[in-house]
Amino acid sequence: MMVPCAKNFPQYKEIKNLESISQKEGSGISFEDLLGVWKFNSVWKKGSEEIDNISSSILQILSAKLELKKNNSQNNNFDFKVRNSISFGILSIIFCGKASLKGTRPLLPFFFESLIINLGNLTLVNKTLKKPEEKQMPFFSLIAIDKANNWMCARGKGGGLAIWIKV
């Protein structure tokens, strides 16, 4: 799939406007909108109006991805299986866990159950992680999705903004 041009992404002021609308009226983002693989594109540090080129470039080089699949297990409050990964050559670091969609804005709280480090087909580490208390969970505050240009923007728990591209 072809990556959209930067001109198709909202600029900081547009994102802030979309965020204001999302806070008041909700973003309209649905469960189905989120399903799939999202490749990291760019990030703004908390309080900055400029893209953090260094962090953005590093995460692009490391092929940072967020994958959301339907969680089919019964008796569960978490709608999604979440997989967050980076890779460099044949080395990959993968966090696997669960996420849920809450509220109209909405929030996407998540947690990781395992950390996997692979070198090619060889698993070097497969470690179980402890689930944090609900108030300690990281989350994304989902701001907007543009289905025509295949991007999503969200603010993380730490206050930074990010844009992902659906692949």
Phi and psi restraints in degrees (value plus and minus 20) as a CYANA .aco file:
   2 MET   PHI    -102.1   -62.1
   2 MET   PSI     117.7   157.7
   3 VAL   PHI     -98.9   -58.9
   3 VAL   PSI     112.7   152.7
   4 PRO   PHI     -82.7   -42.7
   4 PRO   PSI     132.6   172.6
   5 CYS   PHI     -90.7   -50.7
   5 CYS   PSI     133.8   173.8
   6 ALA   PHI     -78.0   -38.0
   6 ALA   PSI     -48.9    -8.9
   7 LYS   PHI     -85.2   -45.2
   7 LYS   PSI     -39.0     1.0
   8 ASN   PHI    -102.7   -62.7
   8 ASN   PSI     -27.6    12.4
   9 PHE   PHI    -114.1   -74.1
   9 PHE   PSI     127.5   167.5
  10 PRO   PHI     -90.9   -50.9
  10 PRO   PSI     128.4   168.4
  11 GLN   PHI    -104.3   -64.3
  11 GLN   PSI     150.2   190.2
  12 TYR   PHI     -72.3   -32.3
  12 TYR   PSI     -67.0   -27.0
  13 LYS   PHI     -84.5   -44.5
  13 LYS   PSI     -56.4   -16.4
  14 GLU   PHI     -85.3   -45.3
  14 GLU   PSI     -62.1   -22.1
  15 ILE   PHI     -82.8   -42.8
  15 ILE   PSI     -63.5   -23.5
  16 LYS   PHI     -81.5   -41.5
  16 LYS   PSI     -58.8   -18.8
  17 ASN   PHI     -86.2   -46.2
  17 ASN   PSI     -64.9   -24.9
  18 LEU   PHI     -81.9   -41.9
  18 LEU   PSI     -57.6   -17.6
  19 GLU   PHI     -86.1   -46.1
  19 GLU   PSI     -60.5   -20.5
  20 SER   PHI     -82.6   -42.6
  20 SER   PSI     -63.6   -23.6
  21 ILE   PHI     -83.1   -43.1
  21 ILE   PSI     -64.6   -24.6
  22 SER   PHI     -80.2   -40.2
  22 SER   PSI     -60.4   -20.4
  23 GLN   PHI     -85.8   -45.8
  23 GLN   PSI     -55.3   -15.3
  24 LYS   PHI    -105.9   -65.9
  24 LYS   PSI     -63.5   -23.5
  25 GLU   PHI    -135.0   -95.0
  25 GLU   PSI     -29.8    10.2
  26 GLY   PHI      70.4   110.4
  26 GLY   PSI     140.4   180.4
  27 SER   PHI    -112.9   -72.9
  27 SER   PSI     -38.2     1.8
  28 GLY   PHI      57.7    97.7
  28 GLY   PSI     -14.6    25.4
  29 ILE   PHI     -92.4   -52.4
  29 ILE   PSI     109.7   149.7
  30 SER   PHI    -130.4   -90.4
  30 SER   PSI     148.8   188.8
  31 PHE   PHI     -71.7   -31.7
  31 PHE   PSI     -70.0   -30.0
  32 GLU   PHI     -83.5   -43.5
  32 GLU   PSI     -53.7   -13.7
  33 ASP   PHI     -79.8   -39.8
  33 ASP   PSI     -51.8   -11.8
  34 LEU   PHI    -106.4   -66.4
  34 LEU   PSI     -40.9    -0.9
  35 LEU   PHI     -80.7   -40.7
  35 LEU   PSI     115.4   155.4
  36 GLY   PHI     107.9   147.9
  36 GLY   PSI    -188.1  -148.1
  37 VAL   PHI    -127.8   -87.8
  37 VAL   PSI     109.1   149.1
  38 TRP   PHI    -136.1   -96.1
  38 TRP   PSI      98.9   138.9
  39 LYS   PHI    -110.9   -70.9
  39 LYS   PSI     110.9   150.9
  40 PHE   PHI     -81.7   -41.7
  40 PHE   PSI     119.5   159.5
  41 ASN   PHI    -138.2   -98.2
  41 ASN   PSI     -77.0   -37.0
  42 SER   PHI    -175.4  -135.4
  42 SER   PSI     141.1   181.1
  43 VAL   PHI    -161.3  -121.3
  43 VAL   PSI     126.5   166.5
  44 TRP   PHI    -136.9   -96.9
  44 TRP   PSI     109.7   149.7
  45 LYS   PHI     -89.3   -49.3
  45 LYS   PSI     136.1   176.1
  46 LYS   PHI     -72.4   -32.4
  46 LYS   PSI     108.3   148.3
  47 GLY   PHI      62.8   102.8
  47 GLY   PSI     -22.5    17.5
  48 SER   PHI    -122.8   -82.8
  48 SER   PSI     122.2   162.2
  49 GLU   PHI    -116.9   -76.9
  49 GLU   PSI     -21.0    19.0
  50 GLU   PHI    -128.4   -88.4
  50 GLU   PSI     119.7   159.7
  51 ILE   PHI     -78.5   -38.5
  51 ILE   PSI     116.6   156.6
  52 ASP   PHI    -100.5   -60.5
  52 ASP   PSI      72.3   112.3
  53 ASN   PHI     -82.6   -42.6
  53 ASN   PSI     -56.1   -16.1
  54 ILE   PHI     -87.7   -47.7
  54 ILE   PSI     -73.6   -33.6
  55 SER   PHI     -81.3   -41.3
  55 SER   PSI     -62.9   -22.9
  56 SER   PHI     -80.9   -40.9
  56 SER   PSI     -65.4   -25.4
  57 SER   PHI     -84.4   -44.4
  57 SER   PSI     -63.9   -23.9
  58 ILE   PHI     -80.7   -40.7
  58 ILE   PSI     -66.5   -26.5
  59 LEU   PHI     -87.7   -47.7
  59 LEU   PSI     -50.6   -10.6
  60 GLN   PHI     -89.8   -49.8
  60 GLN   PSI     -64.2   -24.2
  61 ILE   PHI     -80.7   -40.7
  61 ILE   PSI     -57.9   -17.9
  62 LEU   PHI    -102.3   -62.3
  62 LEU   PSI     -12.8    27.2
  63 SER   PHI      30.2    70.2
  63 SER   PSI      28.1    68.1
  64 ALA   PHI     -81.7   -41.7
  64 ALA   PSI     111.4   151.4
  65 LYS   PHI    -156.8  -116.8
  65 LYS   PSI     129.8   169.8
  66 LEU   PHI    -143.2  -103.2
  66 LEU   PSI     101.7   141.7
  67 GLU   PHI    -137.3   -97.3
  67 GLU   PSI     109.3   149.3
  68 LEU   PHI    -141.8  -101.8
  68 LEU   PSI     101.9   141.9
  69 LYS   PHI    -142.8  -102.8
  69 LYS   PSI     138.2   178.2
  70 LYS   PHI     -86.6   -46.6
  70 LYS   PSI     113.1   153.1
  71 ASN   PHI    -111.0   -71.0
  71 ASN   PSI      90.7   130.7
  72 ASN   PHI    -108.0   -68.0
  72 ASN   PSI     -24.8    15.2
  73 SER   PHI     -88.9   -48.9
  73 SER   PSI     121.1   161.1
  74 GLN   PHI     -99.6   -59.6
  74 GLN   PSI     145.9   185.9
  75 ASN   PHI      39.2    79.2
  75 ASN   PSI      30.5    70.5
  76 ASN   PHI    -164.0  -124.0
  76 ASN   PSI     116.7   156.7
  77 ASN   PHI    -109.2   -69.2
  77 ASN   PSI     -21.6    18.4
  78 PHE   PHI    -125.3   -85.3
  78 PHE   PSI     101.5   141.5
  79 ASP   PHI     -96.3   -56.3
  79 ASP   PSI     -49.2    -9.2
  80 PHE   PHI    -139.7   -99.7
  80 PHE   PSI     130.9   170.9
  81 LYS   PHI    -114.2   -74.2
  81 LYS   PSI     110.4   150.4
  82 VAL   PHI    -137.0   -97.0
  82 VAL   PSI     121.9   161.9
  83 ARG   PHI    -158.0  -118.0
  83 ARG   PSI      99.4   139.4
  84 ASN   PHI    -135.3   -95.3
  84 ASN   PSI     106.5   146.5
  85 SER   PHI    -162.3  -122.3
  85 SER   PSI     135.0   175.0
  86 ILE   PHI    -153.4  -113.4
  86 ILE   PSI     134.1   174.1
  87 SER   PHI    -167.4  -127.4
  87 SER   PSI     129.1   169.1
  88 PHE   PHI    -160.1  -120.1
  88 PHE   PSI      85.6   125.6
  89 GLY   PHI      43.3    83.3
  89 GLY   PSI    -146.4  -106.4
  90 ILE   PHI    -111.9   -71.9
  90 ILE   PSI     -20.6    19.4
  91 LEU   PHI    -109.9   -69.9
  91 LEU   PSI     108.8   148.8
  92 SER   PHI    -153.5  -113.5
  92 SER   PSI     122.3   162.3
  93 ILE   PHI    -139.7   -99.7
  93 ILE   PSI     102.9   142.9
  94 ILE   PHI    -149.0  -109.0
  94 ILE   PSI     109.0   149.0
  95 PHE   PHI    -127.7   -87.7
  95 PHE   PSI     107.2   147.2
  96 CYS   PHI    -137.1   -97.1
  96 CYS   PSI     119.3   159.3
  97 GLY   PHI    -189.5  -149.5
  97 GLY   PSI    -168.5  -128.5
  98 LYS   PHI    -154.7  -114.7
  98 LYS   PSI     135.6   175.6
  99 ALA   PHI    -165.4  -125.4
  99 ALA   PSI     139.7   179.7
 100 SER   PHI    -159.1  -119.1
 100 SER   PSI     140.0   180.0
 101 LEU   PHI    -127.0   -87.0
 101 LEU   PSI     103.6   143.6
 102 LYS   PHI    -151.8  -111.8
 102 LYS   PSI     112.8   152.8
 103 GLY   PHI      63.0   103.0
 103 GLY   PSI    -198.9  -158.9
 104 THR   PHI    -111.2   -71.2
 104 THR   PSI     -39.7     0.3
 105 ARG   PHI     -83.7   -43.7
 105 ARG   PSI     -60.5   -20.5
 106 PRO   PHI    -116.9   -76.9
 106 PRO   PSI     155.3   195.3
 107 LEU   PHI    -118.2   -78.2
 107 LEU   PSI     129.8   169.8
 108 LEU   PHI    -143.4  -103.4
 108 LEU   PSI      60.9   100.9
 109 PRO   PHI     -92.0   -52.0
 109 PRO   PSI     127.4   167.4
 110 PHE   PHI    -170.0  -130.0
 110 PHE   PSI     145.5   185.5
 111 PHE   PHI    -171.0  -131.0
 111 PHE   PSI     138.6   178.6
 112 PHE   PHI    -129.8   -89.8
 112 PHE   PSI     114.4   154.4
 113 GLU   PHI    -116.2   -76.2
 113 GLU   PSI     -43.3    -3.3
 114 SER   PHI    -170.3  -130.3
 114 SER   PSI     134.4   174.4
 115 LEU   PHI    -140.7  -100.7
 115 LEU   PSI     106.7   146.7
 116 ILE   PHI    -144.6  -104.6
 116 ILE   PSI     110.5   150.5
 117 ILE   PHI    -140.2  -100.2
 117 ILE   PSI     101.2   141.2
 118 ASN   PHI    -136.6   -96.6
 118 ASN   PSI     123.9   163.9
 119 LEU   PHI    -138.0   -98.0
 119 LEU   PSI      79.5   119.5
 120 GLY   PHI      42.9    82.9
 120 GLY   PSI    -146.9  -106.9
 121 ASN   PHI    -109.6   -69.6
 121 ASN   PSI     -20.0    20.0
 122 LEU   PHI    -113.8   -73.8
 122 LEU   PSI     102.2   142.2
 123 THR   PHI    -105.6   -65.6
 123 THR   PSI      96.9   136.9
 124 LEU   PHI    -107.3   -67.3
 124 LEU   PSI     -57.0   -17.0
 125 VAL   PHI    -158.8  -118.8
 125 VAL   PSI     116.5   156.5
 126 ASN   PHI    -162.2  -122.2
 126 ASN   PSI      69.9   109.9
 127 LYS   PHI    -129.9   -89.9
 127 LYS   PSI     113.5   153.5
 128 THR   PHI     -98.3   -58.3
 128 THR   PSI     116.3   156.3
 129 LEU   PHI    -130.1   -90.1
 129 LEU   PSI     128.9   168.9
 130 LYS   PHI    -100.5   -60.5
 130 LYS   PSI     113.9   153.9
 131 LYS   PHI     -91.6   -51.6
 131 LYS   PSI     108.2   148.2
 132 PRO   PHI     -94.7   -54.7
 132 PRO   PSI     142.9   182.9
 133 GLU   PHI     -81.8   -41.8
 133 GLU   PSI     132.8   172.8
 134 GLU   PHI     -74.7   -34.7
 134 GLU   PSI     -61.3   -21.3
 135 LYS   PHI     -90.4   -50.4
 135 LYS   PSI     -36.8     3.2
 136 GLN   PHI    -114.8   -74.8
 136 GLN   PSI     -27.0    13.0
 137 MET   PHI     -86.4   -46.4
 137 MET   PSI     120.3   160.3
 138 PRO   PHI     -88.9   -48.9
 138 PRO   PSI     141.9   181.9
 139 PHE   PHI    -175.8  -135.8
 139 PHE   PSI     142.9   182.9
 140 PHE   PHI    -135.4   -95.4
 140 PHE   PSI     111.7   151.7
 141 SER   PHI    -112.0   -72.0
 141 SER   PSI      86.7   126.7
 142 LEU   PHI     -96.1   -56.1
 142 LEU   PSI     103.9   143.9
 143 ILE   PHI    -116.7   -76.7
 143 ILE   PSI     -71.9   -31.9
 144 ALA   PHI    -183.6  -143.6
 144 ALA   PSI     134.2   174.2
 145 ILE   PHI    -148.9  -108.9
 145 ILE   PSI     115.0   155.0
 146 ASP   PHI    -132.8   -92.8
 146 ASP   PSI      82.6   122.6
 147 LYS   PHI     -88.5   -48.5
 147 LYS   PSI     -50.1   -10.1
 148 ALA   PHI     -87.6   -47.6
 148 ALA   PSI     -59.2   -19.2
 149 ASN   PHI    -125.0   -85.0
 149 ASN   PSI     -15.0    25.0
 150 ASN   PHI      38.4    78.4
 150 ASN   PSI      21.0    61.0
 151 TRP   PHI    -143.3  -103.3
 151 TRP   PSI     139.0   179.0
 152 MET   PHI    -156.5  -116.5
 152 MET   PSI     120.4   160.4
 153 CYS   PHI    -145.0  -105.0
 153 CYS   PSI     127.4   167.4
 154 ALA   PHI    -173.5  -133.5
 154 ALA   PSI     139.3   179.3
 155 ARG   PHI    -129.2   -89.2
 155 ARG   PSI     112.1   152.1
 156 GLY   PHI    -102.7   -62.7
 156 GLY   PSI     149.6   189.6
 157 LYS   PHI     -76.7   -36.7
 157 LYS   PSI     -53.4   -13.4
 158 GLY   PHI     -98.7   -58.7
 158 GLY   PSI     -25.4    14.6
 159 GLY   PHI      81.7   121.7
 159 GLY   PSI     -28.7    11.3
 160 GLY   PHI     -96.6   -56.6
 160 GLY   PSI     135.7   175.7
 161 LEU   PHI    -125.8   -85.8
 161 LEU   PSI     126.9   166.9
 162 ALA   PHI    -163.1  -123.1
 162 ALA   PSI     133.0   173.0
 163 ILE   PHI    -141.7  -101.7
 163 ILE   PSI     114.0   154.0
 164 TRP   PHI    -139.4   -99.4
 164 TRP   PSI     135.0   175.0
 165 ILE   PHI    -134.2   -94.2
 165 ILE   PSI     110.4   150.4
 166 LYS   PHI     -95.9   -55.9
 166 LYS   PSI     111.4   151.4
